[in-house]
Amino acid sequence: MGKRILYIEDNEQNMYLVTFLLEKHGYRVSPATDGQEGIDKAAAEKPDLILLDIQLPRMDGYTVARNLRNNPDLAATPIVAVTSYAMAGDRDKAMAAGCNGYIEKPINPDTFIQQVEQHLPKD
């Protein structure tokens, strides 16, 4: 069975594209459309990796990442920001909030899986 990836994203088109690419490569994707749903699903499902949009409704991705890092069961789970925030300092801000990686949108379908796999735990 493929590794489990939680994708926290409120944009339907981004959710569709990323889910399609990941499932095509054998990963199981669990979607969450806002930060609180993502925090709850992460706690319940304990995914192998969390992909996190930063620009979310009600609770931004930085707050989500800090909440996930405060859960001892999820403290070691890799979190990768997948975001259109690409200004100077945005990567540092995501890393400071607890993310392990940073992928800019729009994603490149040809390199996205390789970028994600850099953060997946090895068996």
Residue pairs with C-beta under 8 A, 6 or more apart in sequence:
1 28
2 25
2 26
2 27
2 28
3 27
3 28
3 48
3 49
3 120
3 121
4 27
4 28
4 30
4 45
4 47
4 48
4 49
5 22
5 27
5 28
5 29
5 30
5 47
5 48
5 49
5 50
5 51
5 116
6 29
6 30
6 32
6 38
6 41
6 42
6 45
6 47
6 49
6 50
6 51
7 15
7 18
7 19
7 22
7 29
7 30
7 31
7 32
7 50
7 51
7 82
8 32
8 33
8 34
8 35
8 37
8 38
8 50
8 51
8 52
8 53
8 56
8 61
8 64
9 15
9 18
9 31
9 32
9 33
9 51
9 53
9 56
9 82
10 33
10 34
10 53
10 55
10 56
10 57
11 53
14 53
14 82
14 105
15 31
15 33
17 107
17 109
18 29
18 51
18 82
18 107
18 112
19 29
19 31
21 109
21 112
21 113
22 29
22 113
22 116
23 29
25 113
30 41
30 45
30 47
32 38
32 40
32 41
34 56
34 57
34 58
34 59
35 56
35 57
35 58
35 59
35 60
35 61
35 63
35 64
35 67
36 58
36 59
38 50
38 52
38 64
39 64
39 67
39 68
39 71
41 47
42 50
42 68
42 71
42 74
42 77
43 71
43 73
43 74
46 73
46 74
46 77
47 77
48 77
48 78
48 120
48 121
49 77
49 78
49 79
49 80
49 116
49 119
49 120
49 121
50 68
50 74
50 77
50 78
50 79
50 80
51 80
51 82
51 103
51 116
52 61
52 64
52 65
52 79
52 80
52 81
52 82
52 99
53 61
53 81
53 82
53 83
54 60
54 61
54 62
54 81
54 83
54 85
54 90
54 94
55 61
55 83
55 84
55 85
56 64
61 81
61 83
61 94
61 97
62 93
62 94
62 97
63 97
65 79
65 81
65 94
65 97
65 98
65 99
66 97
66 98
68 74
68 77
68 79
68 98
69 75
69 79
69 97
69 98
78 100
78 101
78 119
78 120
78 121
79 98
79 99
79 100
79 101
80 99
80 100
80 101
80 102
80 103
80 115
80 116
80 119
81 91
81 94
81 99
81 101
81 102
81 103
82 103
82 105
82 107
83 90
83 94
83 102
83 103
83 104
83 105
84 104
84 105
84 106
85 93
85 94
86 104
86 105
90 102
91 102
94 102
95 102
100 119
101 115
101 118
101 119
103 112
103 115
103 116
